[in-house]
């Protein structure tokens, strides 16, 4: 009888200790087994200062878009006005991105049409989204370039709901670059979160249609051109039991490097954003490749 009582008390203690456990110790690993690539989440109790907000500006553009140089100028002005606070991605897509005869490089992003449809489709070019937000009074997420400045000035001062960190390392003698992303939640979220990662390249000389009297310029300098997506066009899901303050995600991506991409002109841009009906960006980070 006494032996049974000891067994019962021990079993009861085990049940209570298990139910009281919090997620500590080893992180939850969702990786598929690819060596060196992380897909991990865990809770972190140590407080972390919020980063300055970095605004994601996704621009829909093309070499045949006669008014797009105006939008390029706006982006350059915003990046000069707010150093390090505006991450621009130039998505060449649609009819306006069809290369000219004799054009050295096709700047079209294959997933460009998918991204534009995901964000609601553009009513005309140049246009784009600011943090993928639909602002009050706007009919959609994608808005005219002439409205970007006002919204960027507001968005940059908001406190980010997440911190995003990036690092990179070269593998296999420089043939592959590994990009490591770390996302930490500053605010709880009730909706799933996603991560979208771009490779962009600056200072690509090529064709661009301009307003008269310039017309077609064969030596135009293109900046922040989206070269490659390291994630699906709608982002990769950040899997977790919950999205509470202190939740950390670590995710790695491997990218086979093309010889035509110039390291010194390339950077990684990563944005953590919501899914579903609201794709709002919580925070963005950028990192030079070289």
Secondary structure, DSSP 4 states (H G I P E B T S, - for coil): -HHHHHHHHHHHHHHHHHHT--S-SSPEE---S-TT--EEEEE--S--PPPPP-EEEEEEE-TT-TTHHHHHHHHHHHHHHSTTSEEEEEEE-SGGGPPPTT-S---B-TTHHHHHHHHT--SSSSEEEETT---TT-SSS-EEGGGHHHHHHHHTTSPPSEEEEEEEEEEGGGTEEEEEEEEEESS--SS-EEEEEEEEE--EEEEEE-STTT-EEEEEEE-SEEEEESS-TT-EE---S---TTEEEEEEEEEEPPTTS-GGGEEEEEEEEE-TT---EEEEEEEE--
